[in-house]
Every structure is written in structure tokens, then in C-alpha cells.
Amino acid sequence: MSAEIICVGTELLLGDILNSNSQYLAQQLAKLGIPHYYQSVVGDNPERLQQVIEIAVSRAQIIIFTGGLGPTPDDLTCETLADYFGVPLIERTDIIQDIADKFAERGRVMTDNNRKQALIPQGAEVLPNPTGTAPGIIWHPRPGLTIFTFPGVPSEMYRMWEDTAVPFLKSQGWGKEIIYSRSLKFWGIGESALAEKVAPFFDLTNPTVAPYAGKGEVRLRISAKATSQAAASDLITPIEQELKKITGLDYYGADHETLAMVVGQSLRSAGQTLSVAESCTGGGLGQMLTDVPGSSDYFWGGIISYANSVKVALLDVSPEDLDNFGAVSPIVAEQMAIGVKKRLLTTWGLSITGIAGPQGGTDTKPVGLVYIGLAGPQQQVTSVEYKFGSIRDRSFIRFISACAALDNLRRTLFTYQ
């Protein structure tokens, strides 16, 4: 048995609204141990909605709809479902009364078009909506098939799912097993290279291992099915340990951990401090670091040296080197790191200088060229060159530059532990 999610609304197809409902429902199905293989998004069109229903009923036993339950003519979910299964729509007086009461509570009078929300397919049960006016349904239009409908408003859908749908599904025997996942995160290795390293693990059945790419990083998702999260974790942990051993320093964290968190943990445990000097990232690196609660324990501040004059005045970058090598060069990155470390009196100084584009690149220094400088406690200083490519947009280059700087520091800190 499996479930399928169908999200209804032309606004979703146009990208006007982020489809967070499908993500929420997918997570909730995993908690109940319900297999889930397909999702669809369809506009407010009865013919296309019927086509999606036709496909879904051929491969799923639980179909979950969100959207299309409002009072306007383009809200067609219940109407189309009734038409597809050949049953009439029945007006429920109890729903009309509930809607009227909610309008009265808000000091308003229910308009006639809201009566449309009281029409549900014959034989369906009402799925109450405690906060909004559009109820959902739980319906068994044929043996072995269960249909849920929810409004598209996320807060209403969440409440209805938790209050009614979950208890119903548990009463049908679901929830005795759960699907629990852990996401391992990697930086500095491509998806294909990582997949080649860990290829034998993709043949596992419980837990399963699957790769996917994030924003500049790669992840391995380990998923296990068991009677509890603790039992699933017991299945996942030995596989996780093997994967960490194989991938070494390319692995940096799991689940909600970020590079900034991991770097902060290393600095705190070593009793060391950090300052940053940024050019092309314009403060993005400092923001990542200060997004971590308690980062003031180890992060003392930064200098955004966007103009060369600021590099000279505040970071003691050599004007001659700026003239001879340019602001985007290894020697300037190193001087920026040394300068901020001395100015803020920290253990480490980390710098970024580069060409984020879309203008400013040349044949010898193209858009996406970035240098990361790092000055350490024994007066050592290094720089690393990255070529992120002009096919990336400005915001991506700035983001990935800040992440690369953190990763460079993370790897260096590991050798000092």
C-alpha cells in the first residue's frame, strides 16, 4: 500500500506560492511508515485534475489532496472527485452552520458563495477544519481506496492532519512502523565522486542509502524502517559510521548541522577565536557565523573591505601589491587574513576576495575566481584558489565562497586537534 499527494492550484504552477504542503505531508507520511512514491501539482482545471486522479487511483491506495476547497468557481477538487467517481454532491447543513458561526465570530455575514464549501461527495465523511471555513473529507469511493482532501492554507491543513487524519490512519493500522532518515553532509567532493566511493551501500534494503546534491554540497540520506525512531537509529548508526570512515574529511556534519556550526564547535572546544575580512561576500561569511547562537564565544567580528582603500587602511594590505597583483590575488587574500587577525587580536584570521560578477571578469581573472586566505596561531598563512565559474549567478558565487572559506578553516582546525 502506498500514498500519493496531489496539490491543486494554478498559483502553484505559476510559482506564486511555495508548495510547502507537499514537503510537510511527505514528512508526516514517513512518520507513519506509509510508503509514498509520487507527487503531482495540477492547476484549477477539471479535465487535467481528472487525468491526475485517473493516474493516482491506478497506483496508490491513499490519495491526499490539498487545495481547491474554497468558495470561488476555480475551487474544483470536491466537484471533480464526485464527477470522476460518478456520485452526486450533497449539501451538508452542519457545514453551512459551522461556516456561518465562524463568520459571526469575526463580526461578518456569510456570503452565498460560501455554501459551495458545504458540498461534498455522497458517502464522504467530513474532515473538520477548526480554524478555517473549508472542511475536508475522508472518503472511500471504492474498496481499498481512501481519499483525503485538505484546504491549501498550510496552517489549516497542518491542524486538520494532526487532529483527524493521523488518528484515522492509526486506527487503520498505520503508525506501527515509521520511516526515519538521517542526512550526512559533505563538502569539497562532487556527487559522482562520492557515489563512486560508497557505491556498495546503494544496494542495501533496510536501511537504504541514496545520494543527492544540495546547494554546493552533497548529501547521503540513510533511511530505515522500524517500530520506533530509536530502533531505526540503531539500524542507521553502523552504516553512518562506515560512511564517515570511507569519506574522511569530506564529511562535515549531519541533518541540521551547518559548516558554521561545525567550525564554531571546533573553535569553542579549542578555546580559540576567529575574525574575518571580506571583500566580494560583503558580510555573508560573518552572517553565517553569527546565525549560530552563542557564536560570540569564538567569533569576535569582521571587516568588510570592499574598497581597496579599506584594505589598505584597516587591514594593512600593501598598496604596491594591490597595484601589481590586484585585489583578487593570493597575496592580497593572505594580507587581509593577517591584517584582520592582528586588528581584532584573534587566533585565526579568515579572508575572502574574488570576482562575484556578473561584470568585472577578464581573461586572466574570470568571474568566479576567488581566493581564501587563512592566518593561524603560529603566524602561518595560506591561500587557496577557487574557480566557481561564470555560469553561476552572483548570489551563488558569494554563498559558495563563504562556505568554501568555512570548509577550509574546518579542515585546518581538524589538523590542530
C-alpha positions as CSV (number, residue, x, y, z in Angstrom):
1,M,0.0,0.0,0.0
2,S,1.3,3.5,-0.8
3,A,0.1,7.1,-0.7
4,E,0.1,9.8,-3.3
5,I,0.0,13.6,-2.8
6,I,-1.9,15.8,-5.3
7,C,-1.6,19.6,-4.8
8,V,-4.2,21.6,-6.7
9,G,-3.8,25.3,-7.7
10,T,-2.7,27.3,-10.7
11,E,-0.9,29.6,-8.4
12,L,1.5,26.7,-7.5
13,L,2.2,26.1,-11.2
14,L,3.0,29.7,-11.7
15,G,5.3,29.8,-8.8
16,D,3.3,32.5,-7.0
17,I,3.2,30.3,-3.9
18,L,5.8,28.0,-2.4
19,N,4.5,24.4,-2.2
20,S,5.3,23.7,1.4
21,N,2.3,21.4,1.8
22,S,3.8,18.5,-0.1
23,Q,7.0,18.6,2.0
24,Y,5.0,18.6,5.2
25,L,2.8,15.7,4.1
26,A,5.8,13.7,2.9
27,Q,7.4,14.1,6.3
28,Q,4.2,13.1,8.0
29,L,3.7,10.0,5.9
30,A,7.3,8.9,6.8
31,K,6.4,9.2,10.5
32,L,3.5,6.9,10.0
33,G,5.6,4.4,7.9
34,I,3.4,4.9,4.9
35,P,5.3,4.4,1.5
36,H,5.0,7.4,-0.7
37,Y,6.3,7.3,-4.3
38,Y,4.5,10.1,-6.3
39,Q,3.5,13.8,-6.0
40,S,1.6,15.8,-8.6
41,V,0.8,19.5,-9.0
42,V,-2.2,20.4,-11.2
43,G,-3.9,23.7,-12.0
44,D,-7.6,24.6,-11.4
45,N,-8.8,22.7,-14.4
46,P,-11.3,19.9,-14.1
47,E,-10.1,17.9,-17.2
48,R,-6.5,17.9,-16.1
49,L,-7.5,17.2,-12.5
50,Q,-9.4,14.1,-13.7
51,Q,-6.4,13.0,-15.6
52,V,-4.2,13.2,-12.5
53,I,-6.9,11.3,-10.5
54,E,-7.0,8.6,-13.1
55,I,-3.3,8.0,-12.8
56,A,-3.2,8.2,-9.0
57,V,-6.0,5.7,-8.4
58,S,-4.1,3.2,-10.6
59,R,-1.1,3.1,-8.3
60,A,-2.0,4.4,-4.8
61,Q,-4.3,3.3,-2.1
62,I,-4.3,6.6,-0.2
63,I,-4.6,9.8,-2.2
64,I,-4.2,13.2,-0.4
65,F,-5.4,16.4,-2.0
66,T,-4.5,19.9,-0.9
67,G,-6.1,23.0,-2.4
68,G,-9.3,23.6,-4.4
69,L,-11.7,23.7,-1.5
70,G,-12.5,27.4,-1.4
71,P,-15.7,29.3,-2.3
72,T,-14.7,30.5,-5.7
73,P,-15.5,29.0,-9.1
74,D,-12.0,27.8,-9.6
75,D,-12.1,25.6,-6.4
76,L,-13.0,22.3,-8.1
77,T,-11.5,19.5,-6.0
78,C,-14.6,18.0,-4.5
79,E,-16.7,18.7,-7.6
80,T,-14.2,16.9,-9.8
81,L,-13.8,14.0,-7.5
82,A,-17.6,13.5,-7.3
83,D,-17.8,13.7,-11.1
84,Y,-14.9,11.2,-11.6
85,F,-16.4,8.6,-9.3
86,G,-20.0,9.2,-10.5
87,V,-21.7,10.3,-7.3
88,P,-23.7,13.5,-6.6
89,L,-22.5,16.3,-4.4
90,I,-24.6,16.6,-1.2
91,E,-25.0,19.9,0.7
92,R,-24.4,19.4,4.4
93,T,-26.3,21.8,6.6
94,D,-24.0,21.2,9.5
95,I,-21.1,22.6,7.4
96,I,-23.2,25.6,6.4
97,Q,-23.9,26.3,10.1
98,D,-20.2,25.9,11.0
99,I,-19.2,28.4,8.3
100,A,-21.9,30.9,9.4
101,D,-20.8,30.6,13.0
102,K,-17.2,31.3,12.1
103,F,-18.2,34.4,10.1
104,A,-20.3,35.6,13.1
105,E,-17.4,35.1,15.5
106,R,-15.5,37.5,13.2
107,G,-18.3,40.0,13.1
108,R,-19.1,39.2,9.4
109,V,-22.0,37.8,7.5
110,M,-21.5,34.6,5.4
111,T,-21.9,35.2,1.7
112,D,-23.8,32.9,-0.5
113,N,-20.8,31.6,-2.4
114,N,-19.5,30.0,0.8
115,R,-22.3,27.4,0.6
116,K,-20.2,25.8,-2.1
117,Q,-17.8,24.6,0.6
118,A,-20.7,22.6,2.1
119,L,-20.9,20.4,-1.0
120,I,-19.2,17.1,-0.5
121,P,-19.4,13.8,-2.5
122,Q,-22.1,11.4,-1.3
123,G,-20.8,8.9,1.2
124,A,-17.8,11.0,2.3
125,E,-17.1,11.9,5.9
126,V,-16.4,15.4,6.9
127,L,-12.8,16.2,7.9
128,P,-13.4,19.2,10.3
129,N,-11.5,22.4,9.9
130,P,-11.2,24.1,13.3
131,T,-9.6,27.3,12.1
132,G,-10.9,27.9,8.6
133,T,-14.2,27.7,6.7
134,A,-13.3,25.0,4.2
135,P,-13.7,21.4,5.6
136,G,-12.0,18.4,4.1
137,I,-13.3,14.9,3.5
138,I,-12.3,11.3,4.3
139,W,-13.8,9.1,1.6
140,H,-13.7,5.5,0.5
141,P,-15.2,5.8,-3.0
142,R,-14.2,2.2,-3.8
143,P,-12.8,-0.8,-1.9
144,G,-9.1,-0.4,-1.0
145,L,-9.0,3.4,-1.7
146,T,-9.0,6.2,0.8
147,I,-9.1,9.9,-0.3
148,F,-8.3,12.9,2.0
149,T,-8.9,16.5,1.0
150,F,-7.4,19.5,2.7
151,P,-7.5,23.2,2.1
152,G,-4.4,24.7,0.7
153,V,-3.8,27.1,3.6
154,P,-0.8,25.4,5.4
155,S,-1.8,26.3,8.9
156,E,-5.3,24.9,8.4
157,M,-4.0,21.7,6.7
158,Y,-1.5,21.0,9.4
159,R,-4.1,21.2,12.2
160,M,-6.6,19.1,10.3
161,W,-3.9,16.4,9.5
162,E,-2.8,16.2,13.2
163,D,-6.3,16.3,14.7
164,T,-8.2,14.0,12.4
165,A,-6.1,12.3,9.6
166,V,-3.4,10.9,11.9
167,P,-5.8,9.3,14.4
168,F,-7.8,7.9,11.5
169,L,-4.7,6.4,9.8
170,K,-3.5,5.0,13.1
171,S,-6.9,3.4,13.6
172,Q,-6.4,1.6,10.2
173,G,-3.1,0.1,11.5
174,W,-0.6,2.7,10.3
175,G,2.0,4.2,12.6
176,K,3.2,0.8,14.0
177,E,6.3,1.4,12.0
178,I,8.0,4.6,11.0
179,I,10.5,5.6,8.3
180,Y,13.3,7.6,9.9
181,S,16.1,9.3,7.9
182,R,19.5,10.8,8.7
183,S,21.2,13.1,6.2
184,L,25.0,13.1,6.1
185,K,26.6,16.2,4.6
186,F,29.8,16.6,2.5
187,W,31.8,19.5,1.2
188,G,34.6,19.5,-1.2
189,I,33.6,16.4,-3.2
190,G,31.3,16.1,-6.1
191,E,28.2,13.9,-6.2
192,S,29.6,11.5,-8.8
193,A,32.9,11.1,-6.9
194,L,31.1,10.5,-3.6
195,A,28.7,8.0,-5.2
196,E,31.7,6.0,-6.6
197,K,33.3,5.9,-3.2
198,V,30.2,4.5,-1.4
199,A,28.6,2.6,-4.3
200,P,28.2,-0.8,-2.5
201,F,25.9,0.9,0.1
202,F,23.3,1.7,-2.5
203,D,22.3,-2.0,-2.6
204,L,21.2,-2.0,1.0
205,T,17.4,-2.5,1.6
206,N,16.9,-1.5,5.3
207,P,18.4,0.9,5.8
208,T,18.7,2.4,2.4
209,V,21.4,4.9,1.2
210,A,20.8,7.4,-1.5
211,P,22.9,10.5,-2.7
212,Y,21.5,13.9,-3.6
213,A,23.0,17.3,-4.3
214,G,22.4,20.3,-2.1
215,K,23.5,23.9,-2.6
216,G,27.2,23.5,-3.2
217,E,27.3,20.3,-1.1
218,V,26.4,16.7,-1.5
219,R,24.3,14.6,0.9
220,L,23.8,10.9,1.6
221,R,20.4,10.1,3.1
222,I,20.2,7.0,5.2
223,S,16.6,5.8,5.8
224,A,15.4,2.9,7.9
225,K,12.0,1.4,8.7
226,A,11.4,0.2,12.2
227,T,8.9,0.2,15.1
228,S,10.4,3.4,16.6
229,Q,12.9,6.2,15.9
230,A,15.3,4.6,18.4
231,A,15.1,1.3,16.6
232,A,15.6,2.9,13.2
233,S,18.5,4.9,14.6
234,D,20.1,1.6,15.7
235,L,19.9,0.4,12.1
236,I,21.3,3.6,10.7
237,T,24.2,4.2,13.1
238,P,26.6,1.5,12.0
239,I,26.1,2.4,8.3
240,E,26.7,6.0,9.2
241,Q,30.0,5.2,10.9
242,E,31.2,3.2,7.9
243,L,30.3,6.0,5.6
244,K,32.2,8.5,7.7
245,K,35.2,6.3,7.8
246,I,35.3,6.0,4.0
247,T,34.7,9.7,3.2
248,G,37.0,11.1,5.8
249,L,37.3,14.9,6.0
250,D,34.8,15.4,3.1
251,Y,32.1,14.6,5.7
252,Y,31.3,17.6,7.8
253,G,28.0,17.1,9.6
254,A,24.5,15.6,9.7
255,D,20.9,16.7,9.5
256,H,20.6,20.4,10.5
257,E,24.3,21.0,11.2
258,T,25.9,23.7,9.1
259,L,29.5,24.4,8.3
260,A,29.4,27.5,10.5
261,M,28.1,25.3,13.4
262,V,30.8,22.7,12.9
263,V,33.6,25.4,12.7
264,G,32.2,27.0,15.9
265,Q,32.2,23.8,17.8
266,S,35.9,23.2,16.9
267,L,36.9,26.8,17.9
268,R,35.0,26.6,21.2
269,S,36.4,23.2,22.2
270,A,39.9,24.5,21.4
271,G,39.4,27.8,23.2
272,Q,40.3,29.7,20.0
273,T,38.8,32.8,18.3
274,L,38.1,33.9,14.8
275,S,37.8,37.2,12.8
276,V,37.1,37.6,9.1
277,A,37.9,40.0,6.3
278,E,35.5,40.0,3.4
279,S,35.5,41.7,0.0
280,C,33.3,40.0,-2.6
281,T,31.0,38.3,0.0
282,G,30.1,41.7,1.6
283,G,29.4,40.3,5.1
284,G,27.9,37.0,4.1
285,L,30.6,35.0,5.9
286,G,30.0,37.0,9.1
287,Q,26.3,36.4,8.8
288,M,26.7,32.7,8.6
289,L,28.9,32.6,11.7
290,T,26.5,34.8,13.7
291,D,23.5,32.8,12.7
292,V,24.8,30.3,15.2
293,P,23.5,31.0,18.7
294,G,26.4,31.6,21.1
295,S,28.9,32.4,18.4
296,S,30.2,35.4,20.3
297,D,32.2,32.9,22.4
298,Y,34.6,32.5,19.5
299,F,33.7,34.9,16.7
300,W,34.9,38.4,17.5
301,G,33.9,40.3,14.4
302,G,34.9,41.2,10.9
303,I,35.9,43.9,8.4
304,I,34.0,44.3,5.1
305,S,36.8,45.7,3.0
306,Y,35.0,46.2,-0.3
307,A,37.1,49.1,-1.4
308,N,40.9,48.8,-1.8
309,S,41.3,51.9,0.4
310,V,39.7,50.0,3.2
311,K,42.0,47.0,2.6
312,V,45.0,49.4,3.0
313,A,43.7,51.5,5.9
314,L,42.2,48.8,8.1
315,L,43.9,45.6,7.0
316,D,47.4,46.8,6.2
317,V,47.3,45.4,2.7
318,S,50.3,46.7,0.6
319,P,49.2,49.4,-1.9
320,E,52.1,48.1,-4.1
321,D,50.8,44.6,-4.1
322,L,47.3,45.9,-4.9
323,D,48.8,47.7,-7.9
324,N,51.0,44.8,-9.1
325,F,48.7,41.8,-8.4
326,G,45.2,43.2,-8.0
327,A,42.7,42.9,-5.2
328,V,41.8,39.4,-6.3
329,S,45.1,37.6,-5.8
330,P,46.6,35.1,-3.3
331,I,49.0,37.7,-1.8
332,V,46.1,40.1,-1.0
333,A,44.0,37.4,0.4
334,E,46.8,36.4,2.7
335,Q,47.5,40.0,3.8
336,M,43.8,40.5,4.5
337,A,43.8,37.4,6.8
338,I,46.9,38.6,8.6
339,G,45.5,42.1,8.9
340,V,42.2,41.2,10.4
341,K,43.8,38.7,12.8
342,K,46.1,41.4,14.1
343,R,43.5,44.1,14.2
344,L,41.0,42.1,16.2
345,L,43.5,40.1,18.2
346,T,42.1,36.6,17.3
347,T,43.6,33.2,17.0
348,W,42.6,32.9,13.4
349,G,42.0,35.4,10.6
350,L,39.9,34.2,7.6
351,S,39.6,36.3,4.4
352,I,37.8,36.2,1.1
353,T,38.5,38.2,-2.1
354,G,37.1,37.4,-5.5
355,I,35.0,38.3,-8.6
356,A,31.3,37.6,-8.0
357,G,30.2,39.0,-11.3
358,P,28.3,39.4,-13.5
359,Q,30.8,42.1,-14.6
360,G,34.4,42.6,-13.7
361,G,35.9,39.4,-15.1
362,T,38.8,39.3,-17.5
363,D,40.6,36.5,-19.5
364,T,43.1,36.1,-16.7
365,K,40.7,36.7,-13.8
366,P,37.3,35.4,-14.8
367,V,34.0,35.8,-12.9
368,G,34.0,33.1,-10.2
369,L,37.7,33.4,-9.4
370,V,38.0,33.6,-5.6
371,Y,40.9,33.4,-3.1
372,I,40.5,32.4,0.5
373,G,43.2,33.5,3.0
374,L,43.9,32.0,6.4
375,A,46.2,33.2,9.1
376,G,46.8,31.0,12.1
377,P,48.2,31.0,15.6
378,Q,51.8,30.1,14.7
379,Q,52.0,33.0,12.3
380,Q,51.4,30.7,9.3
381,V,49.4,32.0,6.4
382,T,48.0,30.2,3.4
383,S,45.7,31.0,0.5
384,V,43.6,28.7,-1.7
385,E,42.3,29.5,-5.2
386,Y,38.8,28.5,-6.3
387,K,37.2,28.8,-9.8
388,F,33.5,28.7,-9.3
389,G,32.7,29.6,-12.9
390,S,30.7,32.4,-14.6
391,I,27.7,30.2,-15.2
392,R,26.8,30.7,-11.6
393,D,25.0,33.8,-10.6
394,R,26.3,36.5,-8.3
395,S,24.4,35.3,-5.2
396,F,25.5,31.7,-5.7
397,I,29.2,32.7,-6.0
398,R,29.1,34.8,-2.9
399,F,27.3,32.0,-1.0
400,I,29.6,29.2,-2.1
401,S,32.7,31.4,-1.4
402,A,31.7,31.9,2.2
403,C,31.0,28.2,2.6
404,A,34.4,27.3,1.0
405,A,36.1,29.6,3.4
406,L,34.4,27.9,6.4
407,D,35.3,24.5,4.9
408,N,38.9,25.5,4.5
409,L,39.1,26.6,8.1
410,R,37.2,23.4,9.2
411,R,39.8,21.2,7.6
412,T,42.7,23.2,9.0
413,L,41.2,23.1,12.5
414,F,41.0,19.3,12.3
415,T,44.7,19.0,11.9
416,Y,45.3,21.2,15.0
417,Q,43.1,19.0,17.3
